[in-house]
Amino acid sequence: MSMMFKRVFCDKILQLSDLYRFNCINKFSHNIPNDRDTVLSKGTVITEKKNDDPNNTSNEEEVKRLLKEAATYSDANDKNWATTPYPANAPTSVEEENINIPKVNPVERSIILFPGQGTLKVGAIKKYLRFPGVKDIFDLANEILGYNLLNICLKGPQDKLDLTKFNQPATVVSSLAALEQLREERQNVFETCIGTAGYSVGELSALIFSGAISFEDGIRLVAVRGNMMQMASDKIGQGMLSVYCPPQIKLSKVLEDAIAWARDLGVPNPICKVSVFLYTQNKIIAGNEEALRYIEKNAKVVGLQKLKRLPVSGAFHTPLMQPAIQKFCEKLREIPLEEPRTKVYSNYTGRPYRNTKSIKGLLVKQIISPVKWEQCIQRIYKRPEGTPFPRTFDVGSGGRMKTILKLINAKAAESCIVI
């Protein structure tokens, strides 16, 4: 039974071989005879002759010999072929040896950082006015806002510029004006940018730069944000305080004591929280005015150092900003978003935005939640030891963002350029 099966199998192989040869000839040339019947009849004749002679075993023995020799490794120098499909270090394709995988030099890539509220000084914008497009940027912003933002930036006074409703739009527009200098002097930076982040309201600057939000919509959005956060700040006395917290200090206990003190003074539902994780051991605390005064008064006792009030009137990035949420959400819903052209890092998560839906959700949470700036920077510049850092451009802060970067990652700051 086995012998008969082998004969039939061999006959079928011969027939299929003839059919394959016929099809190949027919496909690639119309000039070659393609008498299919002749081919098939020849195969049939051969088959019949084999089947008529039960003693004809020459073909069978030849097949056995070929199979046996095909399975031998006797003439192979590399014995790895006996157990693996490829010998050690063998390329998986003929062309693989000639493929050169291009390596991107990190120093040819760039990161752009944008500042938040509180860094802009009266007259600082003047140095950008000589670049084409800056005057147009301010003219368009003035039209959208309904007041002369450029005049406030150039002439102040500083206490007016520091007001949240003016300072937030001024910070964003000034940062975009600084981009015009970058565009004029280093145009390739826009093409090589692999990531951007903005501190607090600077996150809107980063989103506008990335193309996720248009300039016009970005100005409308920051106007609502600034106005609503100013309104929330005016409801009750509040502020922000920068502190240096040594490792041995239990900051959470200090904040609890400050809240208890404010409550004893009659403040309903007092707040005192870390609002910004700025850099290692340096935090920004925000909350009710009474709670902040308690910390200032007892700083030496509890071990806090380098206390400094921020030039803002609100406890930003805490629940005290809850009254600003509704109007901001309404305006955000009206604005169409596009996928960013480069990675934009979220203050709320410390990670890049995943999609446009996440942008809308996290921008709202950012207003009442801590800014994870240190986490953003650590993630942006994380790389194997010895790998060069990309160039970083501090846009519009007068060097403040570079200073903070140096306190988080001194090596990355070495290649930071202030614009």
Secondary structure, 3 states (H helix, E strand, C coil): CHHHHHHHHHHHHHHHHHHHHHHHHHHHCCCCCCCHHHHHHHHHHHHHHHHHCCCCCHHHHHHHHHHHHHCCCCCCCCHHHHCCCCCCCCCCCCCHHHCCCCCCCHHHCEEEEECCCCCCCCCHHHHHCCCCCHHHHHHHHHHHHCCCHHHHHHHCCHHHHCCHHHHHHHHHHHHHHHHHHHHHHCCHHHHHEEEEEECCCHHHHHHHHHCCCCHHHHHHHHHHHHHHHHHHHHHCCEEEEEEECCCCCCHHHHHHHHHHHHHHCCCCCCCEEEEEEEECCEEEEEEEHHHHHHHHHCHHHHCCEEEEECCCCCCCCCHHHHHHHHHHHHHHHHCCCCCCCCEEECCCCCCECCCHHHHHHHHHHHHHCCECHHHHHHHHCCCCCCCCCCEEEECCCCCHHHHHHHHHCHHHHCCEEEC
